[in-house]
Amino acid sequence: MHSLVYRSVAVENFQLPDIYKMLSDARLFNSKHNITGCLLYHDKKFLQLLEGEEKAVERLFKRIRKDARHHSMEIICEERSSLRLFDEWSMAFHDYGLNGTSAHLKLKQIDNFFEKSDAFMKPSTLAIPFFANVKDILFNPTQLNHV
């Protein structure tokens, strides 16, 4: 099993309806190739975790790198693992809303999201950096835009 976490910035003209098309395509592809994961989107920023057989994840990531809907891609971490953090989701998705959303509500959403996934109950070194980047995206609005 191979896991990869990356983040990137959406192009200026990217709109929320674009993400639903992207998700539909991703879920279809992922279910055919036994890839699971999670995609977070907030204020033009993406954070994604991909999990699956190494060749399948690498092939998918190569396609993602070429996608013109985002830029400033940065790999956060990669690891080999025997367990998936998001084993039941072909591509979990959460849009955390606009930047004006209160910190309390954002934290509650994060807690609910990770509780549903059981991510912290599984032995993986990916959960901590993934969660740290979720917090960066939600609470540091300009941090990724300069990457």
N, C-alpha and C positions, 0 to 999 in steps of 0.2 A: 504494500500500500504506500502510495506517495501522496504527500500533502504539501500544498503551496499556498502562501498568503501574499497578496500584493495589494497595492493601492494605486490609484490614478485619479486624474482630474478630467471631468467631462469637457468636451469642446463647448465653446460659448453658446452655440445655437442648439444644444441638446435640450430637449424638452421631456417632461415626465412621461408623456405617451410613448416616447421612444424607448423608455426602459421596459415597458410592458411587452413590446415587440421583441426586444432583446431577451427578456425573461422567457417568453414563449419558445423562442428558438433554442435557448440554452437548456430549458427543461427537456425538450424533445431530444436534443443531442445527448445530453447527460444521461437520460434514462437508457438510451441505446448503447452507451459506452460505459455504463456502470460507474458514472462519476456523480459524486454528491458534493454538497458544499453550501455556502452561504454568501449572499451578496447584500451589502449594505450600501445605501445611497443617501447622501445628505449634502445639500448646498453645493451641488456640482461635483461632489467627491464620491469615489467608489472605494470600497474595501471588499475584497473577495477572497474566500477560502475555497480551494478546489481539492477534492480527495478522490483517489482512484488508483488504478494500475498506473505505474510510472509512465509507460509509453502513451497511454490515453491522456493523462494529465499534461504531459509535455506537448503532445499534438494539439490539444485544446489551447494551451497557453500560447503556443506559437500563433494560432489564429487570433487570440485575444490581443496579442502584441500588435498585430497588423490592423486592428480595428480602428478606423479613423474617428470614431465617436469619443475617443479619449486620448490623453497624452500624459506626459510626466509620470510614466509608470515606474514603480519602485517595488522590488521584491522585498517583503518584510522577513519571511523565513520559509524554509523548506525542511521537510523531515520524512523519514521512512517510519511507518507506524503499523501496528497490527490492528488498530482501532480507528474508526471514523468518528469525528466529533459530531457530524451531522448525517448520521447513517440512514435516516429515514427521509431525507429531503433531497430530491434531485437538484434543487436550487432554492434554498430558503431565501426569502427576500424581506427586507424591511426598509421603508422610507421613513426616516426620522423627522420629516417635515421641515418647515422653514427654520432659519436660524433663530427666530424670535421665540421658539418654543422654550418654556421654562426649564431650568436645569433640573428641577425636581421631577418634572414629567419625563425628561430625557433619561434620567437615572432609573426611573420606574420602568420605562420601556426596555432599557438594557437588561435590567434584572429579569423581567418577564421573558425576554427573548432567550437569555442564557438558561433560565430555568427550564424552558420547554425543550432545549437541546440537550440538557444534561452535560454540557461541554466541560464543566469543571469537575465532574465526577469521573472522568476518563483520564487515564495516564497519558498525557500528551504535553509536549513543550510548546505547542502552538496556541493553546487557549490563552495564556497570559499575554503574549505579544498581540494576538488578535484583539483581545479585549482592550488593551492599552491603545491600539490604533482606533478602535471604535470611539473611545473617549476623546482622542485627539481630533477626530473628524467632527464630533458633536460639540466640543467645547473650545476648540481653537479654530475659528472660522477661516482664517487666512493662512494657516500653517501649510496646507498642501498646495496652495495655489502657486507657490514659488518653487516647488520641487522640480 
